[in-house]
Amino acid sequence: MLYIFEYKGFFVYYSYFLKNEKVGMGFAFYMGKKGGKQMLKELVKTKRNFVLIGESGSGKSEIALFLAKTLSDYTDKKIRLIDMDQTKGMYRSRDWKERVENDQIHVYCGEHFMDMPLVPHGMANKLDDENAVNILDVGGNEIGAVVLGQYSQWLNNENSVVFYIINPYRNFSGSKDNILFLMERIQKAGHIQKIHVISNPNLGPSTTEEDVCNGHEILKKMLVDTEYEIEALMIPVWLPKEVFINMDIPVYFIKPMIQFL
């Protein structure tokens, strides 16, 4: 269910997910100044493939789960959450399959060979399917992004959008040089032409509003004089909404699933 209202010159989008034994309860606010960046409900009208890449531990899987639930509010199409992570054996979106899946949301992952996960079958057909929305949760760093190269003709077209998630508190995102170095390697590995940066300053359950504000400002400064700009900000749902009401980009309040299940 989606509620929209105006508050002090801002559009505020409030989405509330009803509680059930699979999805649980979550909620998210989306705030931005009038004329700000296009919201997810607009993106899903023109995009059918949403790809999440970035450093390991940047929050890709958490945001993938969030996107699956949120986009289902904006479209009647089937939502495919496709776990493409081939770099680690824990904290993957596939591990939350039973809690996320419902009549609309479906989680896909490849079979395992020994301890190595494989790419799900029929990816080309899935990416071409106009009657579904695909969310690709890709493994961290360039090692995880390599798997995207074979699908670059789909992921670089107008039907797809690639989000690059940055948590400035992660090991290799603490400096401008490190961020740009890793960005370049990940883009080259996945043959990705354009990325859209999402700021996700997060220290886990102990994250405070100061942590988010400071981390976000640090990331903004590190991206000055680069070709990249931050297009959205993720914030833990327990933080006060009024602190972030003046942001000039979309703000997404997210209830983490992975840490709190």
Secondary structure, 3 states (H helix, E strand, C coil): CEEEEEECCEEEEEEEECCCCCCCCEEEEEEEECCCCCCHHHHHHHCCEEEEEECCCCCHHHHHHHHHHHHCCCCCCEEEEEEECCCCCCCCHHHHHHHHCCCCEEEEECCEECCEECCCCCHHHHHHCCCEEEEEEECCHHHHHHHHHHHHHHHCCCCEEEEEEECCCCHHHCCHHHHHHHHHHHHHHHCCCCCEEEECCCCHHHCCHHHHHHHHHHHHHHCCCCCCCEEEEEEECCCCHHHHCCCCCCEEEECCCCCCC
